[in-house]
Amino acid sequence: MRFSIAATGFACTAAAAALVVSAGTAAAADGNTKTTIYTLANPGICAGIIDAGLGHYPDSAALGLTGMLYGVGPCSVELTFHFKRQGDGVTVDYTRKLNGPGAVGTSKDIVGPGIGIWDVTVTSNGASFGAQPMKIDIPKYEG
């Protein structure tokens, strides 16, 4: 079965939104928890539109990446979530590699940067633009 690029892109965007919504209840200090990054792949002759999102998991964060890499031949891009905790400036990075061309993404990816309010940016190993800062509050799990 073949899907048009528009239908596939919509499905990827819907999957990213579902990840962020289903990952858990938002904490009070959360800010923007999703962004879109436009990037060139490196190596390869591809360009991509990737939706990045953050969600909650007990004592952790859920990372999500979905989108499309458009181009020819094998290509890949590495996207890094840079976490910086407010207050003490502790930093933690998580890098994920997406291979294309075609629909790309990760399943719910649970990471544990630590408890606190985190400013998060997403960068690419290729030329990119568009990514907006995000913020997530990771509270201590009281279960």
C-alpha positions in Angstrom: 0.0 0.0 0.0 1.3 3.4 -0.9 0.5 6.7 0.8 1.1 10.2 -0.5 3.8 12.3 1.1 1.1 14.6 2.5 -0.8 11.7 4.1 2.5 10.2 5.5 3.6 13.6 6.9 0.2 14.1 8.5 0.4 10.6 10.1 3.9 11.4 11.5 2.7 14.7 12.9 -0.4 13.0 14.5 1.9 10.4 16.0 4.1 13.0 17.6 1.1 14.8 19.0 -0.2 11.5 20.4 3.1 10.8 22.0 3.3 14.1 23.8 -0.4 14.0 24.9 -0.3 10.3 26.0 3.1 10.4 27.8 1.5 11.7 31.0 0.1 14.6 32.9 1.9 17.9 32.4 3.5 19.5 35.4 2.7 23.1 36.5 5.9 24.7 35.2 5.8 23.2 31.7 6.1 25.5 28.8 6.2 24.7 25.1 6.7 20.9 24.8 6.9 20.5 21.0 8.7 22.1 18.1 9.5 21.6 14.4 13.0 21.5 13.0 13.8 21.9 9.3 17.1 20.2 8.6 19.5 18.9 5.9 20.6 15.3 6.4 24.3 14.6 6.8 25.5 12.5 4.9 23.2 12.2 2.0 21.1 14.4 -0.3 18.0 14.8 1.9 16.1 17.5 3.6 13.7 16.9 6.5 10.9 18.2 8.5 11.0 16.7 12.0 8.5 17.2 14.8 10.2 16.9 18.2 8.3 16.6 21.5 8.6 16.1 25.2 6.2 14.3 27.5 6.1 13.0 31.1 7.0 9.7 32.6 7.6 9.0 36.3 10.8 10.8 37.3 11.7 11.0 33.6 10.9 12.6 30.3 9.6 11.0 27.1 11.3 12.1 23.9 9.5 11.9 20.5 10.7 12.5 17.0 8.6 12.0 13.9 8.7 13.4 10.4 10.0 12.9 6.9 13.4 13.0 5.2 12.9 13.9 1.5 15.7 13.1 -1.0 17.6 10.4 -2.8 19.9 7.7 -1.7 20.5 6.7 1.9 20.7 9.7 4.3 20.7 10.3 8.0 20.5 13.1 10.5 21.4 13.2 14.2 19.2 15.3 16.4 20.2 16.2 19.9 17.9 17.2 22.8 20.0 19.6 25.0 18.5 19.7 28.6 19.7 22.5 30.9 18.2 22.6 34.4 17.0 25.9 35.7 18.7 27.0 38.9 21.9 25.1 38.8 22.7 24.9 35.1 23.3 21.1 35.0 23.2 20.0 31.3 22.4 16.6 29.8 22.3 15.7 26.1 20.5 12.9 24.3 21.2 12.2 20.6 19.1 10.2 18.3 19.8 9.2 14.7 17.1 9.1 12.0 17.7 7.3 8.7 16.0 8.1 5.4 14.7 9.0 3.0 11.1 8.5 3.9 9.1 8.6 7.1 11.3 8.7 10.2 10.8 8.7 13.9 11.4 7.1 17.3 9.0 5.3 19.6 8.5 6.8 23.1 12.1 7.2 24.2 12.3 7.5 28.1 15.3 9.4 29.5 16.2 10.5 33.0 17.9 13.9 33.1 16.8 14.3 36.7 14.2 16.1 38.8 13.6 19.8 38.1 12.6 22.4 35.5 14.5 21.9 32.3 15.0 24.2 29.3 15.3 22.0 26.2 16.6 22.8 22.7 16.9 20.5 19.7 19.8 20.8 17.3 20.8 18.9 14.2 24.2 17.7 12.9 23.2 19.3 9.5 22.3 22.8 8.6 18.9 23.5 10.3 16.4 26.2 11.4 13.1 26.6 13.1 13.4 24.7 16.3 11.9 26.7 19.2 13.0 26.3 22.9 10.9 23.9 25.0 10.5 23.6 28.8 9.5 20.6 31.0 9.0 20.2 34.7 10.1 16.7 35.9 8.7 16.3 39.4 9.7 13.5 41.8 7.4 10.6 41.4 4.9 10.2 44.2 3.3 6.9 43.3 
